[in-house]
Each structure stands twice: as C-alpha cells, then as structure tokens.
C-alpha cells in the first residue's frame, strides 16, 4: 500500500512547477489504472501490512477517490486558463487524496481518526479559497464546526477502547462487544454528521452551493462516503447495543429522506437541489447500514460508490451551465436543449442514474437496501416507496426545468459543449453503468 502513497507524494514537486496541470492529471489517471490492477485475493484482503491494508470496501473507495480527484482536475480547466493559484490548487488536491487514501487503507483506529479529520482541512481550503460568493466563509465555518463538534467524543471513545482493550487494529475489533451507551453515541455521531443524517445535514447544502466544482465533486463523491465507511467499521464492535438502539437512526434517516425529497422540489438553485438529493440517498444508506444485515451492508457499499460517481457528474453538469450563464438559478437555466442538445443527453443519462434507473449501480444498491430494510421491518416500506417515487420526481423536475421551456433572452453569446466536458461526463457515466457487470465483486467478497 505504501507504493501508491509514495507515488502520490512524488507528485508534490510536479504541482510546484509551471505548466504541469495536465501532467498531474494524467499521472492521477495512470495511478487509478495501476491501483485497479491490484489483485485482491479470495480472502478479501490485499497488500496487508502492520500499518496499512486493503479489503474490498477500502479498495472500492480508494479507487473512487483517485478517480474523482483526477476528474476534479479535468473539471477545473477554468482555473488553469485564468492561472488562478493553479500550483496551490494541485497541491491541495494531492494532499486531500493522500489523506483520503490513508483514511481508507489504515488498520489503526486512531490513525483512521487522524486522517479522517485531516481530510477536512484541504476541503475547507478548497471551499474558502476557490469558492464563488462571500458566504463561502460561513459555509466553511459550518462544515468545520459541525464536524469538529462531534469528532472530540469520537477521539475520547477511541482512547477508551484502547485503554480497555489494548488494541487499536480495526480487524481485531470483531472480538470485542462493547455495550456502553455513551461509547455508542460518541463513536456513531461523528459518522452520522459526516454522512450527513437528517437534522445534522445543514452544513452540506451550504458547503456545496459555495464550493467550486472541484469542491462539490469531492464533497459528494468521497467526503460523504467517509461516514458510511466509518459506520461499517465501527458497528462491528458495538453489535449488542446497536441491536437495541439502531431503530432510532433508521427512523430518522428514512423520514428525513422523505422530507428532504420534498424539499428538493422547492429548490431553485441547481447545486442546492443536487446537494439535498445526496442527503436523501445517504438517508437510505444509513438505514441499510443500521439494519446490520448482509443485504444492508452490501447495498450501502454499492450505493455509496454509485452515488459518488453519479452525484459528482451532476455537479459537473451544473458547473457547465454555470460557466455559460453565470447563474445556477433554475429561472435562468431554461431551454438548454435548444443550445446544447448533446449536453441534454448527458443530463438525461446522469439524472436517470440518480433516480436509480437500470443499469446503474444506484439501482443495484437501492434494491439491496430495500430488501434489507423491508426484511428488518415491513413498516419501512411506506417511507421507501415515497423516497423512491420522489427521487424520480425531483430528477425529472431538474431535467425538464433546465432542458425545456423558453430560453432566457439575455443570452447574447453562447458556446456549446467542448470535448473536455463530454470526456469528463463520460468518465463519470461509464463506470457507473459498466461496474454493474462486475457486481459479483461487491456481492460475493463483501
């Protein structure tokens, strides 16, 4: 695992040289293909060492991180054209990728906490440094304080586990069963805020609306998945108490997912709508993880990977429109089909992925989650029906509002999509739909 980390650390000098923007991006693409060819043996572990290791969950999320980071650079061509602190931007992305890589691959619980919190800093710099409106400072503070407020109890909980069990290796934790209420809440809350769960989700739409396209991509693509990954790891040694208390989180996230779906239909900002839809999807993921059965774990993992690709691609589309019209308002983004007919195909493909149409990974994930939640309690059926229906509803709302209608007469100069943008969208859409053919990797070895 260290070889990949060294590859990343040797990219740092390239970031500081002039005109190395596309070179760094090509190296990240190369790294994603190298990492893809790592052999995961049949036991599910690969490259296992004393400090770092990789099982199927880590493998998928690390691969997603490298992929999204390389696409972030591809999406940020505007920075390169204006030469707007490009070196620092690349350095920030490499540092963020290193943090995410170490978070997903470390075996030590304390190290996991350290890198989990460390990934916050580059994200904050992205939002505050390259964001759009002056409100980005407030959005950055929301992000910081929501996360930091609940991460101190997590740290104390980790110290308590070390004190009582004298081991910090995540894979040894399955031999423990710690039935303590305070420990349960302190370990779980940090991940629920990161997901984010309904009630503690207010930082997410703010951060998304103010972030640049790269910030939105990494937030939707990877940062929300840190919470799900943490829950999958932590619930292993909190099994006894989880069976008593997990119904709370399932209820909150499913009812919250329904409320948020309704809220999506009230949005007039494209980015805000996509951000709220992420909260609705992550509500289903939390529900699946909290049922603590096989289908729930499987579905949450598949949906996390699928949503990472789909949501990131939708933020790219919103940014493509924003670069043309200098507005994200649905009142002004109308009739795009007249101007960019080829782009409306990508809008359709990615939004159909968002509403879990076949053959996307979102469909596979949602089927597994519905299976898991209904086997846990048939009462969840009603909320799941409403969430699924309204996810199709707001996806169609966004599509029809942006693509159809009479276009704004203020558009006096306009240009259609360029090949870089089509490549960017294709690289989001192809893995989202082709990985379904390899669904056995997600199902058998999970």
C-alpha positions as CSV (number, residue, x, y, z in Angstrom):
1,X,0.0,0.0,0.0
2,X,2.9,2.3,0.6
3,X,3.9,2.3,-3.0
4,X,0.8,4.1,-4.0
5,X,1.3,6.6,-1.2
6,X,4.9,7.3,-2.5
7,X,3.6,7.7,-6.0
8,X,1.3,10.5,-4.6
9,X,4.0,12.1,-2.5
10,X,6.3,12.3,-5.6
11,X,3.6,14.2,-7.4
12,X,4.1,17.1,-5.0
13,X,7.2,18.6,-6.7
14,X,5.3,18.5,-10.1
15,X,2.5,20.7,-8.6
16,X,5.0,23.4,-7.9
17,X,6.4,23.5,-11.4
18,X,4.9,25.7,-14.1
19,X,2.5,24.3,-16.7
20,X,2.2,20.9,-15.1
21,X,-1.6,21.0,-14.7
22,X,-2.4,18.3,-17.2
23,X,0.7,16.3,-16.4
24,X,-0.5,15.8,-12.8
25,X,-3.9,14.9,-14.1
26,X,-2.5,12.3,-16.4
27,X,-0.4,10.8,-13.6
28,X,-3.5,10.5,-11.4
29,X,-5.3,8.7,-14.2
30,X,-2.3,6.4,-14.5
31,X,-2.4,5.8,-10.8
32,X,-6.1,4.9,-10.9
33,X,-5.3,2.2,-13.6
34,X,-2.4,0.9,-11.6
35,X,-4.5,0.6,-8.5
36,X,-7.3,-1.0,-10.4
37,X,-4.9,-3.9,-11.2
38,X,-4.1,-4.7,-7.6
39,X,-5.0,-8.3,-7.1
40,X,-7.5,-8.8,-4.2
41,X,-7.2,-12.4,-3.2
42,X,-10.2,-14.6,-2.4
43,X,-9.9,-13.9,1.3
44,X,-10.8,-10.3,0.5
45,X,-7.5,-8.7,1.7
46,X,-4.6,-7.5,-0.3
47,X,-1.3,-5.8,0.5
48,X,-1.8,-6.4,4.2
49,X,1.0,-5.0,6.4
50,X,1.4,-3.8,10.0
51,X,0.1,-0.3,9.3
52,X,-1.9,-0.4,6.1
53,X,-4.1,-2.9,4.3
54,X,-6.9,-3.2,1.9
55,X,-10.1,-5.2,1.9
56,X,-12.9,-5.0,-0.7
57,X,-14.6,-1.9,1.0
58,X,-11.3,0.0,1.2
59,X,-10.3,-1.0,-2.3
60,X,-13.5,0.3,-3.9
61,X,-13.5,3.6,-2.0
62,X,-9.7,4.3,-2.6
63,X,-10.2,3.6,-6.3
64,X,-13.2,6.0,-6.3
65,X,-11.1,8.7,-4.5
66,X,-8.3,8.5,-7.1
67,X,-10.8,8.6,-10.0
68,X,-12.8,11.5,-8.6
69,X,-9.6,13.5,-7.8
70,X,-8.3,13.1,-11.4
71,X,-11.7,14.2,-12.7
72,X,-11.7,17.2,-10.4
73,X,-8.6,18.5,-12.2
74,X,-10.2,17.8,-15.5
75,X,-13.3,19.8,-14.5
76,X,-11.2,22.8,-13.2
77,X,-9.8,24.0,-16.6
78,X,-11.1,27.5,-15.9
79,X,-8.6,27.9,-13.0
80,X,-5.8,26.8,-15.4
81,X,-6.9,29.3,-18.1
82,X,-7.0,32.2,-15.6
83,X,-3.9,30.9,-13.8
84,X,-5.6,31.3,-10.5
85,X,-3.2,29.8,-7.9
86,X,-3.0,26.6,-10.0
87,X,0.0,25.2,-8.2
88,X,-1.6,25.6,-4.8
89,X,-4.8,24.0,-6.1
90,X,-3.0,20.9,-7.4
91,X,-1.0,20.7,-4.1
92,X,-4.3,20.9,-2.2
93,X,-5.9,18.1,-4.3
94,X,-2.8,15.8,-3.9
95,X,-2.8,16.4,-0.1
96,X,-6.5,15.7,0.1
97,X,-6.1,12.5,-1.9
98,X,-3.3,11.4,0.4
99,X,-5.5,12.0,3.4
100,X,-8.4,10.0,1.9
101,X,-6.1,7.2,0.8
102,X,-4.6,6.9,4.3
103,X,-8.1,7.0,5.9
104,X,-9.4,4.1,3.8
105,X,-6.3,2.0,4.0
106,X,-5.1,2.3,7.6
107,X,-5.7,-0.5,10.0
108,X,-5.3,1.5,13.2
109,X,-8.4,3.1,14.7
110,X,-6.5,6.2,15.9
111,X,-4.8,6.7,12.6
112,X,-8.1,6.4,10.9
113,X,-9.4,9.2,13.2
114,X,-6.4,11.4,12.4
115,X,-6.7,11.1,8.6
116,X,-10.5,11.3,8.8
117,X,-10.2,14.7,10.4
118,X,-7.1,15.7,8.3
119,X,-9.2,15.5,5.1
120,X,-11.3,18.3,6.5
121,X,-8.5,20.9,6.1
122,X,-7.9,20.7,2.3
123,X,-11.7,20.6,1.7
124,X,-12.0,23.8,3.8
125,X,-9.2,25.4,1.8
126,X,-10.9,24.4,-1.5
127,X,-14.2,26.0,-0.4
128,X,-12.8,29.2,1.1
129,X,-10.0,29.7,-1.5
130,X,-11.8,28.9,-4.8
131,X,-15.5,29.3,-3.8
132,X,-17.8,31.8,-5.5
133,X,-19.7,34.1,-3.1
134,X,-18.5,35.8,0.1
135,X,-20.9,33.4,2.0
136,X,-18.2,30.7,1.4
137,X,-16.6,31.8,4.7
138,X,-19.8,31.0,6.6
139,X,-20.2,27.7,4.7
140,X,-16.6,26.8,5.6
141,X,-17.3,27.5,9.3
142,X,-20.5,25.4,9.2
143,X,-18.5,22.5,7.7
144,X,-15.7,22.9,10.3
145,X,-17.8,23.3,13.4
146,X,-20.4,20.6,12.6
147,X,-17.6,18.1,12.1
148,X,-15.3,19.2,14.9
149,X,-18.2,19.4,17.5
150,X,-18.8,15.6,17.2
151,X,-15.3,14.5,16.5
152,X,-14.0,15.1,20.0
153,X,-16.3,12.5,21.6
154,X,-15.1,10.1,18.8
155,X,-11.5,10.7,19.9
156,X,-12.3,10.1,23.6
157,X,-14.2,6.9,22.6
158,X,-11.1,5.7,20.7
159,X,-8.9,6.4,23.7
160,X,-11.4,4.5,25.9
161,X,-11.3,1.5,23.6
162,X,-7.5,1.5,23.6
163,X,-7.5,1.7,27.4
164,X,-10.0,-1.1,27.9
165,X,-8.9,-3.5,25.1
166,X,-5.3,-2.5,24.5
167,X,-5.6,-3.0,20.7
168,X,-6.3,-0.4,18.0
169,X,-6.3,-2.7,14.9
170,X,-9.7,-2.4,13.2
171,X,-9.7,-6.1,12.2
172,X,-9.2,-7.3,15.8
173,X,-12.2,-5.3,16.9
174,X,-14.6,-8.1,15.9
175,X,-13.6,-10.0,19.1
176,X,-15.0,-7.1,21.3
177,X,-18.6,-6.3,22.1
178,X,-18.7,-3.0,24.0
179,X,-22.1,-2.4,25.4
180,X,-21.8,1.1,26.7
181,X,-24.4,3.8,25.8
182,X,-22.1,6.8,26.0
183,X,-19.4,5.0,23.9
184,X,-22.0,4.0,21.3
185,X,-23.2,7.6,20.9
186,X,-19.7,9.1,20.9
187,X,-18.5,6.7,18.2
188,X,-21.5,6.9,16.0
189,X,-22.4,10.6,15.9
190,X,-19.2,11.8,14.1
191,X,-20.0,9.5,11.2
192,X,-23.7,10.4,11.1
193,X,-22.8,14.1,10.8
194,X,-20.4,13.3,8.0
195,X,-22.9,11.3,6.1
196,X,-24.9,13.6,6.8
197,X,-28.0,12.3,8.6
198,X,-31.2,14.4,8.6
199,X,-31.1,17.0,11.5
200,X,-27.3,17.4,11.2
201,X,-27.3,18.0,7.4
202,X,-27.4,21.8,7.3
203,X,-23.7,22.2,6.6
204,X,-23.9,20.1,3.4
205,X,-26.1,22.3,1.1
206,X,-24.3,25.4,2.2
207,X,-20.9,23.9,1.5
208,X,-22.0,22.6,-1.9
209,X,-23.5,25.9,-3.0
210,X,-20.4,27.9,-2.1
211,X,-17.8,25.4,-3.2
212,X,-16.1,25.4,-6.6
213,X,-16.9,22.5,-8.9
214,X,-13.9,20.5,-7.6
215,X,-15.0,21.1,-4.0
216,X,-18.6,19.9,-4.8
217,X,-17.2,16.8,-6.6
218,X,-15.0,15.7,-3.7
219,X,-17.7,16.5,-1.1
220,X,-20.4,14.5,-2.9
221,X,-18.0,11.8,-4.3
222,X,-15.9,11.0,-1.3
223,X,-16.5,13.0,1.9
224,X,-20.0,11.7,2.4
225,X,-18.6,8.1,2.0
226,X,-16.2,8.6,4.9
227,X,-19.2,8.5,7.2
228,X,-20.5,5.3,5.7
229,X,-17.1,3.7,5.8
230,X,-16.7,4.6,9.4
231,X,-20.0,3.2,10.4
232,X,-19.3,-0.1,8.6
233,X,-16.1,-0.4,10.6
234,X,-17.3,0.8,14.0
235,X,-20.6,-1.1,14.2
236,X,-18.6,-4.4,14.3
237,X,-17.7,-4.0,17.9
238,X,-20.9,-2.2,19.0
239,X,-23.2,-5.1,17.9
240,X,-25.0,-5.8,21.2
241,X,-26.1,-2.2,21.8
242,X,-26.7,-1.5,18.2
243,X,-29.4,-4.0,18.1
244,X,-31.2,-2.1,20.9
245,X,-30.7,1.5,19.6
246,X,-30.3,1.4,15.8
247,X,-34.0,1.7,15.1
248,X,-33.6,5.4,16.1
249,X,-31.3,6.1,13.2
250,X,-33.3,4.1,10.7
251,X,-36.5,6.1,11.6
252,X,-34.7,9.5,11.5
253,X,-33.0,8.8,8.2
254,X,-36.0,7.4,6.4
255,X,-38.5,10.0,7.5
256,X,-35.7,12.6,6.9
257,X,-35.1,11.3,3.4
258,X,-38.8,11.8,2.6
259,X,-38.8,15.4,3.9
260,X,-35.6,16.2,2.1
261,X,-37.1,14.8,-1.2
262,X,-40.0,17.2,-0.8
263,X,-37.5,20.0,-0.1
264,X,-35.7,19.2,-3.3
265,X,-38.9,20.1,-5.2
266,X,-38.8,23.6,-3.7
267,X,-35.2,24.4,-4.7
268,X,-34.4,27.0,-7.4
269,X,-30.6,26.6,-7.2
270,X,-29.3,23.6,-9.3
271,X,-26.4,22.8,-6.9
272,X,-28.7,23.1,-3.9
273,X,-31.1,20.6,-5.4
274,X,-28.4,18.1,-6.2
275,X,-26.9,18.5,-2.7
276,X,-30.3,17.9,-1.0
277,X,-30.8,14.8,-3.2
278,X,-27.4,13.5,-1.8
279,X,-28.9,13.8,1.7
280,X,-31.9,11.7,0.7
281,X,-29.7,9.0,-0.8
282,X,-27.4,8.9,2.2
283,X,-30.5,8.5,4.4
284,X,-31.2,5.2,2.7
285,X,-27.5,4.2,3.1
286,X,-27.7,5.0,6.9
287,X,-30.9,2.9,7.1
288,X,-29.2,0.0,5.3
289,X,-26.1,0.0,7.5
290,X,-28.1,0.3,10.7
291,X,-30.2,-2.8,10.0
292,X,-26.9,-4.7,10.4
293,X,-27.7,-7.5,7.9
294,X,-25.8,-8.7,4.9
295,X,-28.0,-7.1,2.3
296,X,-27.8,-3.7,4.1
297,X,-24.0,-3.7,4.2
298,X,-23.8,-4.8,0.6
299,X,-26.4,-2.3,-0.6
300,X,-24.9,0.6,1.3
301,X,-21.5,0.0,-0.2
302,X,-22.8,-0.3,-3.8
303,X,-25.0,2.8,-3.4
304,X,-22.1,4.8,-1.9
305,X,-19.9,4.0,-4.9
306,X,-22.7,4.6,-7.4
307,X,-23.8,7.8,-5.8
308,X,-20.2,9.1,-5.7
309,X,-20.0,8.8,-9.5
310,X,-23.5,10.0,-10.3
311,X,-23.6,13.0,-7.9
312,X,-20.2,14.1,-8.9
313,X,-21.2,14.0,-12.6
314,X,-24.3,16.1,-11.9
315,X,-22.3,18.8,-10.2
316,X,-20.1,18.8,-13.3
317,X,-23.2,19.4,-15.4
318,X,-24.4,22.2,-13.1
319,X,-21.0,23.8,-13.4
320,X,-21.0,23.5,-17.2
321,X,-24.3,25.5,-17.2
322,X,-22.9,28.0,-14.7
323,X,-19.8,28.7,-16.8
324,X,-22.2,29.6,-19.7
325,X,-24.9,31.6,-18.0
326,X,-23.1,32.7,-14.8
327,X,-26.1,31.7,-12.8
328,X,-27.3,28.5,-11.2
329,X,-30.9,29.6,-10.8
330,X,-33.5,27.4,-12.5
331,X,-35.3,30.5,-13.5
332,X,-32.5,31.4,-15.9
333,X,-31.3,27.9,-16.8
334,X,-34.1,27.1,-19.2
335,X,-34.4,25.8,-22.7
336,X,-30.8,24.4,-22.7
337,X,-31.9,21.7,-25.2
338,X,-32.0,24.5,-27.9
339,X,-28.4,25.5,-27.2
340,X,-26.7,22.3,-26.2
341,X,-28.7,19.3,-27.5
342,X,-25.8,16.8,-26.9
343,X,-25.4,18.0,-23.3
344,X,-29.0,17.3,-22.6
345,X,-28.3,13.7,-23.4
346,X,-25.8,13.7,-20.5
347,X,-28.2,15.5,-18.3
348,X,-30.7,12.7,-19.0
349,X,-28.3,9.9,-18.5
350,X,-26.9,11.1,-15.2
351,X,-30.3,12.1,-13.8
352,X,-31.7,8.7,-14.8
353,X,-28.8,7.3,-12.8
354,X,-29.8,9.5,-9.9
355,X,-33.3,8.2,-9.9
356,X,-31.9,4.6,-9.9
357,X,-32.8,3.6,-13.4
358,X,-31.2,0.4,-14.8
359,X,-28.4,-0.4,-15.5
360,X,-26.8,2.0,-13.0
361,X,-25.2,0.9,-9.7
362,X,-27.7,3.0,-7.9
363,X,-30.4,0.6,-8.9
364,X,-28.5,-2.4,-7.6
365,X,-27.7,-0.6,-4.3
366,X,-31.3,0.6,-3.8
367,X,-32.7,-2.9,-4.5
368,X,-30.4,-4.3,-1.8
369,X,-31.2,-1.6,0.6
370,X,-35.0,-2.0,0.1
371,X,-34.5,-5.8,0.6
372,X,-32.6,-5.2,3.8
373,X,-34.9,-2.6,5.3
374,X,-38.2,-4.4,4.5
375,X,-36.8,-7.6,5.9
376,X,-35.9,-5.6,9.1
377,X,-39.4,-4.2,9.4
378,X,-42.3,-4.1,6.9
379,X,-43.3,-0.6,8.1
380,X,-40.2,0.9,6.4
381,X,-42.0,0.0,3.1
382,X,-44.1,3.2,3.1
383,X,-41.2,5.6,3.5
384,X,-39.1,3.7,1.0
385,X,-41.9,4.0,-1.6
386,X,-42.2,7.7,-1.0
387,X,-38.4,8.2,-1.2
388,X,-38.1,6.2,-4.4
389,X,-41.1,8.0,-6.0
390,X,-39.9,11.5,-5.1
391,X,-36.3,10.8,-6.2
392,X,-37.7,10.2,-9.6
393,X,-39.8,13.3,-9.2
394,X,-37.1,15.8,-8.4
395,X,-34.8,14.3,-11.0
396,X,-37.4,14.8,-13.7
397,X,-38.1,18.3,-12.2
398,X,-34.5,19.3,-12.6
399,X,-34.2,17.8,-16.1
400,X,-37.4,19.3,-17.5
401,X,-36.8,22.7,-15.9
402,X,-33.3,23.1,-17.3
403,X,-33.8,21.5,-20.7
404,X,-37.2,22.5,-21.8
405,X,-39.1,25.9,-21.9
406,X,-38.3,29.2,-23.4
407,X,-34.7,30.2,-23.1
408,X,-33.6,33.4,-21.4
409,X,-33.4,36.3,-23.9
410,X,-30.4,37.7,-22.0
411,X,-28.2,35.1,-23.6
412,X,-26.5,37.1,-26.2
413,X,-23.3,35.0,-26.6
414,X,-23.1,31.2,-26.1
415,X,-21.0,28.2,-26.9
416,X,-21.9,24.6,-26.9
417,X,-20.1,21.8,-25.0
418,X,-16.4,21.1,-25.7
419,X,-14.8,17.7,-25.9
420,X,-13.2,18.0,-22.5
421,X,-16.6,18.3,-20.9
422,X,-18.0,15.4,-22.8
423,X,-15.0,13.3,-21.8
424,X,-15.5,14.4,-18.1
425,X,-19.1,13.3,-18.2
426,X,-18.4,10.1,-20.0
427,X,-15.8,9.1,-17.4
428,X,-18.4,9.5,-14.7
429,X,-21.1,7.7,-16.5
430,X,-19.3,4.7,-17.9
431,X,-18.0,3.3,-14.5
432,X,-21.4,4.0,-13.0
433,X,-23.1,1.7,-15.5
434,X,-20.4,-0.8,-16.5
435,X,-19.5,-1.8,-12.9
436,X,-22.9,-3.5,-12.7
437,X,-21.4,-6.2,-14.9
438,X,-18.9,-6.8,-12.1
439,X,-21.4,-6.8,-9.3
440,X,-20.1,-10.2,-8.1
441,X,-17.1,-8.4,-6.7
442,X,-19.4,-6.4,-4.5
443,X,-21.6,-9.3,-3.6
444,X,-19.5,-12.4,-3.0
445,X,-16.5,-10.9,-1.4
446,X,-18.2,-8.4,0.8
